[in-house]
Amino acid sequence: MVLDKKKNFLQRLEFIRFYAKWVKSVPNEVWSEQQAVLINSMMKNARNFMMSGEEYLRLKERGEN
């Protein structure tokens, strides 16, 4: 379990470094357009979520992720 967490952490860190390098290498218009697509898709998905915000918070409070 601990090894999985460390592996996941290292993979996320590797992705962050990769993405930061990519963002620095392309014009602002390119990466900002992709960010808009990502944010819009997340907002659309949130509207389709089958649980209200209040229900989600109650589950989180009880530790039932």
DSSP file (Angstrom, degrees, kcal/mol; ACC not computed):
  #  RESIDUE AA STRUCTURE BP1 BP2  ACC     N-H-->O    O-->H-N    N-H-->O    O-->H-N    TCO  KAPPA ALPHA  PHI   PSI    X-CA   Y-CA   Z-CA
    1    1 A M     >        0   0    0      0, 0.0     4,-2.0     0, 0.0     5,-0.2   0.000 360.0 360.0 360.0 -46.2    0.0    0.0    0.0
    2    2 A V  H  >  +     0   0    0      1,-0.2     4,-2.3     2,-0.2     5,-0.2   0.884 360.0  52.7 -64.1 -38.6    2.8    2.4    0.9
    3    3 A L  H  > S+     0   0    0      1,-0.2     4,-2.7     2,-0.2    -1,-0.2   0.886 107.3  52.2 -64.8 -38.2    4.7    1.6   -2.3
    4    4 A D  H  > S+     0   0    0      2,-0.2     4,-3.0     1,-0.2    -2,-0.2   0.915 109.4  49.3 -62.8 -42.9    1.5    2.3   -4.3
    5    5 A K  H  X S+     0   0    0     -4,-2.0     4,-2.5     2,-0.2    -2,-0.2   0.917 113.1  46.4 -63.3 -42.9    1.2    5.7   -2.7
    6    6 A K  H  X S+     0   0    0     -4,-2.3     4,-2.6     2,-0.2    -2,-0.2   0.916 113.3  49.2 -65.6 -42.4    4.8    6.6   -3.3
    7    7 A K  H  X S+     0   0    0     -4,-2.7     4,-2.3     2,-0.2    -2,-0.2   0.926 112.3  48.1 -62.3 -45.1    4.5    5.4   -6.9
    8    8 A N  H  X S+     0   0    0     -4,-3.0     4,-2.5     2,-0.2    -2,-0.2   0.914 111.3  50.8 -61.3 -43.0    1.4    7.4   -7.5
    9    9 A F  H  X S+     0   0    0     -4,-2.5     4,-2.6     1,-0.2    -2,-0.2   0.931 111.1  47.7 -60.0 -46.7    3.0   10.5   -5.9
   10   10 A L  H  X S+     0   0    0     -4,-2.6     4,-2.4     1,-0.2    -1,-0.2   0.873 111.2  51.1 -64.9 -37.0    6.1   10.1   -8.2
   11   11 A Q  H  X S+     0   0    0     -4,-2.3     4,-2.3     2,-0.2    -1,-0.2   0.913 111.2  47.8 -65.9 -41.9    3.9    9.7  -11.3
   12   12 A R  H  X S+     0   0    0     -4,-2.5     4,-2.6     2,-0.2    -2,-0.2   0.920 112.1  49.9 -64.0 -42.5    1.9   12.8  -10.4
   13   13 A L  H  X S+     0   0    0     -4,-2.6     4,-2.3     1,-0.2    -2,-0.2   0.908 110.0  50.7 -62.2 -42.3    5.1   14.7   -9.8
   14   14 A E  H  X S+     0   0    0     -4,-2.4     4,-2.4     1,-0.2    -1,-0.2   0.910 111.1  48.8 -61.4 -42.5    6.5   13.5  -13.2
   15   15 A F  H  X S+     0   0    0     -4,-2.3     4,-3.1     2,-0.2     5,-0.2   0.912 109.2  52.4 -64.8 -42.0    3.3   14.6  -14.9
   16   16 A I  H  X S+     0   0    0     -4,-2.6     4,-2.6     1,-0.2    -2,-0.2   0.918 111.6  46.3 -60.2 -44.2    3.4   18.1  -13.3
   17   17 A R  H  X S+     0   0    0     -4,-2.3     4,-2.1     2,-0.2    -1,-0.2   0.916 113.6  49.0 -64.7 -42.5    7.0   18.6  -14.4
   18   18 A F  H  X S+     0   0    0     -4,-2.4     4,-2.1     2,-0.2    -2,-0.2   0.932 114.0  45.7 -60.4 -46.6    6.1   17.4  -17.9
   19   19 A Y  H  X S+     0   0    0     -4,-3.1     4,-3.0     2,-0.2    -2,-0.2   0.895 110.7  52.4 -67.6 -40.5    3.0   19.7  -18.1
   20   20 A A  H  X S+     0   0    0     -4,-2.6     4,-2.0    -5,-0.2    -1,-0.2   0.911 110.4  48.9 -61.3 -41.6    4.9   22.7  -16.7
   21   21 A K  H  X S+     0   0    0     -4,-2.1     4,-0.9    -5,-0.2    -1,-0.2   0.907 112.6  48.3 -63.9 -41.0    7.6   22.2  -19.4
   22   22 A W  H >X S+     0   0    0     -4,-2.1     4,-0.9     2,-0.2     3,-0.8   0.927 109.2  52.3 -65.3 -44.9    4.9   21.9  -22.1
   23   23 A V  H >< S+     0   0    0     -4,-3.0     3,-0.7     1,-0.3    -1,-0.2   0.895 109.7  50.0 -58.5 -40.7    3.1   25.1  -20.9
   24   24 A K  H 3< S+     0   0    0     -4,-2.0    -1,-0.3     1,-0.2    -2,-0.2   0.737 110.1  52.1 -68.8 -21.8    6.4   27.0  -21.0
   25   25 A S  H << S+     0   0    0     -4,-0.9    -1,-0.2    -3,-0.8    -2,-0.2   0.556 102.7  61.8 -96.1  -8.3    7.1   25.8  -24.5
   26   26 A V  S << S-     0   0    0     -4,-0.9     5,-0.0    -3,-0.7     0, 0.0  -0.824  92.1 -91.7-117.8 157.2    3.8   26.7  -26.2
   27   27 A P    >>  -     0   0    0      0, 0.0     4,-1.5     0, 0.0     3,-1.0  -0.281  38.4-113.4 -62.2 151.6    2.0   30.1  -26.8
   28   28 A N  H 3> S+     0   0    0      1,-0.3     4,-2.7     2,-0.2     5,-0.3   0.846 115.0  61.2 -53.8 -37.3   -0.5   31.2  -24.1
   29   29 A E  H 3> S+     0   0    0      1,-0.2     4,-1.5     2,-0.2    -1,-0.3   0.856 103.3  50.8 -61.2 -35.1   -3.3   30.9  -26.6
   30   30 A V  H <> S+     0   0    0     -3,-1.0     4,-1.7     2,-0.2    -2,-0.2   0.969 116.6  35.8 -69.5 -54.4   -2.7   27.1  -27.0
   31   31 A W  H  X S+     0   0    0     -4,-1.5     4,-2.3     1,-0.2    -2,-0.2   0.854 115.8  54.6 -72.8 -31.6   -2.5   26.1  -23.4
   32   32 A S  H  X S+     0   0    0     -4,-2.7     4,-2.1    -5,-0.3    -1,-0.2   0.866 106.8  52.2 -69.9 -32.8   -5.2   28.5  -22.2
   33   33 A E  H  X S+     0   0    0     -4,-1.5     4,-2.0    -5,-0.3    -1,-0.2   0.912 110.8  47.6 -64.9 -41.7   -7.6   27.1  -24.9
   34   34 A Q  H  X S+     0   0    0     -4,-1.7     4,-2.3     1,-0.2    -2,-0.2   0.879 109.5  53.0 -66.9 -37.1   -6.9   23.6  -23.6
   35   35 A Q  H  X S+     0   0    0     -4,-2.3     4,-3.0     2,-0.2     5,-0.2   0.902 107.5  52.4 -62.6 -40.1   -7.5   24.7  -20.0
   36   36 A A  H  X S+     0   0    0     -4,-2.1     4,-2.7     2,-0.2     5,-0.2   0.908 108.8  49.7 -62.3 -42.1  -10.8   26.2  -21.0
   37   37 A V  H  X S+     0   0    0     -4,-2.0     4,-2.2     2,-0.2    -1,-0.2   0.930 113.0  47.2 -61.5 -45.4  -11.8   22.8  -22.6
   38   38 A L  H  X S+     0   0    0     -4,-2.3     4,-2.1     2,-0.2    -2,-0.2   0.942 114.3  45.6 -61.5 -49.5  -10.8   21.0  -19.4
   39   39 A I  H  X S+     0   0    0     -4,-3.0     4,-2.4     1,-0.2    -2,-0.2   0.912 112.7  50.8 -63.4 -43.3  -12.6   23.4  -17.1
   40   40 A N  H  X S+     0   0    0     -4,-2.7     4,-2.3    -5,-0.2    -1,-0.2   0.895 110.6  48.9 -62.2 -40.0  -15.8   23.4  -19.2
   41   41 A S  H  X S+     0   0    0     -4,-2.2     4,-2.3    -5,-0.2    -1,-0.2   0.871 110.7  50.9 -68.9 -35.3  -15.9   19.6  -19.3
   42   42 A M  H  X S+     0   0    0     -4,-2.1     4,-2.2     2,-0.2    -2,-0.2   0.903 110.9  48.5 -66.9 -40.2  -15.4   19.5  -15.5
   43   43 A M  H  X S+     0   0    0     -4,-2.4     4,-1.6     2,-0.2    -2,-0.2   0.907 111.8  49.3 -65.8 -41.2  -18.3   22.0  -15.1
   44   44 A K  H  X S+     0   0    0     -4,-2.3     4,-1.0     1,-0.2    -2,-0.2   0.922 111.9  48.7 -63.2 -43.6  -20.5   20.0  -17.4
   45   45 A N  H >< S+     0   0    0     -4,-2.3     3,-0.5     1,-0.2     4,-0.3   0.880 106.7  56.4 -63.7 -38.7  -19.7   16.8  -15.5
   46   46 A A  H >< S+     0   0    0     -4,-2.2     3,-1.1     1,-0.2    -1,-0.2   0.867 103.5  54.5 -62.8 -36.1  -20.4   18.4  -12.2
   47   47 A R  H 3< S+     0   0    0     -4,-1.6    -1,-0.2     1,-0.2    -2,-0.2   0.794 108.4  49.8 -67.3 -26.6  -23.9   19.3  -13.4
   48   48 A N  T << S+     0   0    0     -4,-1.0    -1,-0.2    -3,-0.5    -2,-0.2   0.404  80.8 126.3 -91.5   2.0  -24.5   15.6  -14.2
   49   49 A F    <   -     0   0    0     -3,-1.1    -3,-0.0    -4,-0.3    -4,-0.0  -0.397  59.1-140.8 -65.2 134.9  -23.3   14.4  -10.8
   50   50 A M  S    S+     0   0    0     -2,-0.1     2,-0.4     2,-0.0    -1,-0.1   0.389  78.8  66.5 -81.6   4.8  -25.9   12.2   -9.2
   51   51 A M  S    S-     0   0    0      4,-0.0    -2,-0.1     3,-0.0     2,-0.0  -0.969  80.6-121.5-129.9 140.6  -25.4   13.6   -5.7
   52   52 A S     >  -     0   0    0     -2,-0.4     4,-2.3     1,-0.1     5,-0.2  -0.315  30.3-110.6 -72.6 163.2  -26.1   17.1   -4.3
   53   53 A G  H  > S+     0   0    0      1,-0.2     4,-2.4     2,-0.2     5,-0.2   0.881 119.7  52.8 -60.2 -38.7  -23.4   19.1   -2.7
   54   54 A E  H  > S+     0   0    0      2,-0.2     4,-2.2     1,-0.2    -1,-0.2   0.912 108.9  48.9 -65.1 -42.9  -24.9   18.7    0.7
   55   55 A E  H  > S+     0   0    0      2,-0.2     4,-2.2     1,-0.2    -2,-0.2   0.919 111.0  50.8 -62.2 -43.1  -25.1   14.9    0.3
   56   56 A Y  H  X S+     0   0    0     -4,-2.3     4,-2.5     1,-0.2    -2,-0.2   0.931 110.1  48.9 -60.6 -46.3  -21.5   14.8   -0.8
   57   57 A L  H  X S+     0   0    0     -4,-2.4     4,-2.4     1,-0.2    -1,-0.2   0.876 108.7  53.6 -64.1 -36.7  -20.3   16.9    2.2
   58   58 A R  H  X S+     0   0    0     -4,-2.2     4,-1.6     2,-0.2    -1,-0.2   0.921 110.0  47.9 -62.5 -43.0  -22.3   14.6    4.6
   59   59 A L  H  X>S+     0   0    0     -4,-2.2     5,-2.7     1,-0.2     4,-0.7   0.918 111.3  50.3 -62.0 -43.5  -20.5   11.6    3.2
   60   60 A K  H ><5S+     0   0    0     -4,-2.5     3,-0.8     1,-0.2    -2,-0.2   0.898 107.6  53.7 -62.7 -39.8  -17.1   13.3    3.5
   61   61 A E  H 3<5S+     0   0    0     -4,-2.4    -1,-0.2     1,-0.3    -2,-0.2   0.861 110.6  46.7 -62.3 -35.6  -17.8   14.2    7.1
   62   62 A R  H 3<5S-     0   0    0     -4,-1.6    -1,-0.3    -5,-0.2    -2,-0.2   0.556 116.9-115.2 -83.8  -7.5  -18.6   10.6    7.9
   63   63 A G  T <<5S+     0   0    0     -3,-0.8     2,-0.8    -4,-0.7    -3,-0.2   0.743  72.0 135.9  81.9  23.7  -15.5    9.4    6.1
   64   64 A E      <       0   0    0     -5,-2.7    -1,-0.1     1,-0.2    -4,-0.1  -0.536 360.0 360.0-101.9  65.7  -17.4    7.5    3.4
   65   65 A N              0   0    0     -2,-0.8    -1,-0.2    -5,-0.1    -5,-0.1   0.545 360.0 360.0 -64.5 360.0  -15.4    8.6    0.3
